[in-house]
Amino acid sequence: MSRLPAITGWHWIKQGFALFRKQPAILTMLLFATLLMSLTLATIPFLGQILTMVLIPSFSMAIMQACNLIGQDQPVAPGVLLTGFRPPALARLCKLGLIYLLISIVLGLIPAFMISPEFIKQMSVPLAQRGTLQISPADMQVVLLAGLLQGAALLLMCFAPALAYWQQMKPGKATFYSVFGIFGAIRPFALMLMAWVAMFVGASLVVGMVLGKSKGGQIAILWLMLQFVLLLQCAIFAAYRQIFGDPSLLQKEAALK
């Protein structure tokens, strides 16, 4: 993999936007469907949150495969939602999900040893009975750090589902190459994320100035947030395509064998 200039991150944003603009309705539907499935699974007692974490790679492949089809100017059918749930890829993706789960547990233990008992006691009280929270700056810093670490871990793993699905890598190998791919293109990724955040903040400010704090404004901000999540996922696909190769070419090569 050649060293990519930082401006490549901006090109990924533009390519991601071009993909999103071609079929925004189906991409939005896929995002809502995966969110609904995740929230439904999470309601299952005891196992719900574990199942949701294990199936994150399978859920993420729906958007990735949709981007792959859009990049080839092909229509995207609702059935693409099941991309990551079909054998034999499902087994690899679920094993990858176990790695997600393990990382989440490890990162979740870090704040548990650093947060004060008073904060944990407040969080254990039902929301309706909490009243005014008294959170110390140190506890808030730990919570923010934990959130940043979780976000960084998900970002470092963002290529792993695609590598396990399209290149049929084993979970450990897919994780290694995903992390290696991110660090190998750290400058473009940093610029991509900064541009994405700046665009979202700018768009949110405009919506806030136009609609204010009304219920319509809150709905518009939520909708905007979901659209920017899709934009980031499309940009990540553009990054994957440049770093690891176009998955459509792999499929064509496999068909010729």
C-alpha positions in Angstrom: 0.0 0.0 0.0 1.5 3.3 -1.1 1.6 6.3 1.3 -1.5 8.4 0.7 -1.5 12.2 0.9 -3.8 13.8 3.5 -6.0 15.3 0.8 -7.1 11.8 -0.1 -9.4 11.9 3.0 -11.3 14.8 1.4 -11.6 12.8 -1.9 -13.2 9.9 0.2 -15.8 12.3 1.6 -16.6 13.5 -1.9 -16.8 10.0 -3.3 -18.9 8.9 -0.3 -21.3 11.8 -1.0 -21.5 10.9 -4.7 -22.5 7.3 -3.7 -25.1 8.5 -1.2 -26.6 11.0 -3.7 -27.2 8.2 -6.3 -29.6 6.2 -4.1 -30.3 8.1 -0.8 -33.7 6.5 -0.2 -32.5 2.9 -0.1 -29.4 3.7 1.9 -31.6 5.5 4.5 -34.0 2.6 4.6 -31.1 0.2 5.2 -29.8 2.3 8.0 -33.2 2.5 9.7 -33.7 -1.2 9.2 -30.3 -2.1 10.8 -31.0 0.3 13.7 -34.5 -1.2 14.2 -33.1 -4.7 14.2 -30.3 -3.8 16.6 -32.7 -2.1 19.0 -35.1 -5.0 18.9 -32.3 -7.5 19.7 -31.1 -5.3 22.5 -34.5 -5.7 24.3 -33.9 -9.4 24.7 -33.1 -10.0 28.4 -29.5 -11.0 29.3 -28.4 -11.9 25.7 -29.8 -9.0 23.8 -26.8 -6.6 24.1 -24.3 -9.5 23.5 -26.2 -10.6 20.3 -26.3 -7.0 19.1 -22.5 -6.6 19.5 -21.7 -9.9 17.9 -23.9 -9.1 14.9 -22.4 -5.6 14.3 -20.2 -6.8 11.4 -23.2 -8.5 9.8 -25.3 -5.3 10.1 -22.4 -3.1 8.7 -22.1 -5.3 5.6 -25.5 -4.2 4.4 -24.4 -0.6 3.9 -21.0 -1.7 2.5 -22.6 -4.0 0.0 -25.1 -1.4 -1.0 -22.2 1.1 -1.6 -20.5 -1.6 -3.7 -23.6 -2.0 -5.9 -24.2 1.7 -6.2 -20.5 2.1 -7.3 -21.3 -0.3 -10.1 -24.5 1.6 -11.0 -26.6 -1.4 -10.1 -30.0 -1.1 -8.3 -30.0 -1.9 -4.6 -32.8 -4.2 -3.5 -34.0 -4.5 0.2 -32.6 -8.0 0.2 -29.1 -6.5 0.6 -30.0 -6.1 4.2 -29.3 -9.9 4.6 -25.8 -9.7 3.0 -24.0 -10.4 6.3 -26.5 -13.0 7.4 -25.9 -15.6 4.7 -23.5 -18.5 5.1 -20.6 -19.1 4.9 -19.8 -15.4 5.6 -22.1 -15.3 8.6 -19.8 -17.6 10.7 -16.7 -15.4 9.9 -18.6 -12.2 10.7 -20.0 -13.6 14.0 -16.5 -14.6 15.1 -15.4 -11.1 14.2 -18.3 -9.8 16.3 -16.9 -11.8 19.2 -13.7 -9.7 18.9 -15.8 -6.6 18.9 -17.5 -7.9 22.1 -14.2 -8.7 23.8 -12.8 -5.2 23.0 -16.0 -3.6 24.2 -15.8 -5.5 27.5 -12.1 -4.6 28.0 -12.7 -0.9 27.3 -15.8 -1.0 29.5 -13.7 -2.2 32.5 -11.3 0.7 32.2 -13.7 3.4 33.5 -15.2 0.9 36.0 -11.9 1.1 38.0 -11.5 4.9 37.5 -15.0 6.3 38.2 -15.9 7.2 41.7 -18.4 5.0 43.6 -20.7 8.0 44.0 -21.1 8.3 40.2 -21.8 4.6 39.8 -24.4 4.9 42.6 -26.1 7.8 40.8 -26.2 5.9 37.4 -27.7 2.8 39.1 -30.8 4.8 40.2 -33.7 4.8 37.7 -33.8 7.8 35.4 -37.1 9.1 36.8 -35.7 9.1 40.4 -32.3 10.6 39.8 -33.1 14.3 40.2 -30.1 16.6 39.7 -26.9 14.7 38.9 -23.7 15.7 40.7 -20.9 14.7 38.4 -17.4 15.6 39.2 -15.1 16.8 36.4 -12.8 13.8 36.9 -15.7 11.4 36.4 -16.8 13.3 33.3 -13.3 13.1 31.8 -13.2 9.3 32.4 -16.6 8.9 30.7 -15.5 11.0 27.7 -12.2 9.0 27.5 -14.2 5.7 27.5 -16.4 7.0 24.7 -13.4 8.1 22.7 -11.7 4.8 23.1 -14.9 2.9 22.1 -15.2 5.1 19.0 -11.5 4.7 18.1 -11.8 0.9 18.5 -14.8 0.8 16.1 -13.0 3.0 13.6 -9.9 0.8 13.7 -12.1 -2.2 13.0 -14.2 -0.6 10.3 -12.5 -2.5 7.4 -12.6 -5.9 9.2 -16.2 -6.9 8.1 -15.5 -6.1 4.5 -12.2 -8.0 4.6 -13.8 -11.0 6.2 -16.7 -10.9 3.7 -15.1 -10.0 0.3 -11.6 -11.3 0.8 -12.7 -14.2 3.0 -10.1 -13.4 5.7 -10.2 -15.1 9.0 -11.4 -12.8 11.8 -7.9 -12.3 13.4 -6.3 -11.6 10.0 -9.2 -9.2 9.0 -8.8 -7.3 12.3 -5.0 -7.0 11.8 -5.3 -5.7 8.2 -8.1 -3.3 9.2 -5.9 -1.8 11.9 -2.9 -1.8 9.6 -4.9 -0.1 6.9 -6.1 2.7 9.2 -2.6 3.4 10.6 -1.1 3.2 7.1 -3.5 6.0 6.0 -3.8 7.9 9.3 -3.4 11.3 7.7 -6.2 10.9 5.1 -8.4 9.4 7.8 -7.7 12.2 10.2 -8.6 14.8 7.5 -11.7 12.8 6.5 -13.0 12.7 10.1 -12.2 16.4 10.7 -14.0 17.4 7.5 -17.0 15.2 8.4 -17.3 16.7 11.9 -16.9 20.2 10.5 -19.6 19.7 7.9 -22.0 18.2 10.5 -21.4 21.0 12.9 -21.9 23.6 10.2 -25.1 22.0 8.9 -26.4 21.6 12.5 -25.8 25.3 13.2 -27.7 26.3 10.0 -30.6 24.0 11.0 -30.5 25.4 14.5 -30.6 29.0 13.3 -33.5 28.3 10.9 -35.7 26.1 13.1 -34.4 27.0 16.6 -35.2 24.7 19.5 -38.6 23.7 18.3 -39.7 20.1 18.0 -39.3 20.4 14.2 -35.7 21.6 14.7 -35.0 18.6 17.0 -36.4 16.2 14.4 -34.4 17.9 11.7 -31.1 17.6 13.7 -31.8 13.9 14.4 -32.5 13.3 10.7 -29.3 15.2 9.8 -27.3 13.1 12.2 -28.5 9.9 10.5 -27.7 11.2 7.1 -24.2 12.1 8.2 -23.8 8.6 9.6 -24.6 7.3 6.2 -22.2 9.7 4.6 -19.4 8.5 6.9 -20.1 4.9 6.0 -20.1 5.7 2.3 -16.8 7.5 2.7 -15.4 4.5 4.6 -16.4 2.3 1.7 -14.5 4.7 -0.7 -11.5 4.4 1.6 -11.7 0.6 1.6 -12.0 0.5 -2.2 -8.8 2.6 -2.6 -6.7 0.9 0.1 -7.7 -2.8 -0.4 -9.1 -2.8 -4.0 -12.5 -2.6 -5.6 -14.6 -5.6 -4.3 -16.5 -5.7 -7.6 -13.2 -6.7 -9.3 -12.7 -9.5 -6.9 -16.2 -10.8 -7.6 -15.5 -10.7 -11.4 -12.2 -12.5 -11.0 -13.9 -15.2 -8.9 -16.6 -15.6 -11.5 -13.9 -16.2 -14.2 -12.2 -19.0 -12.3 
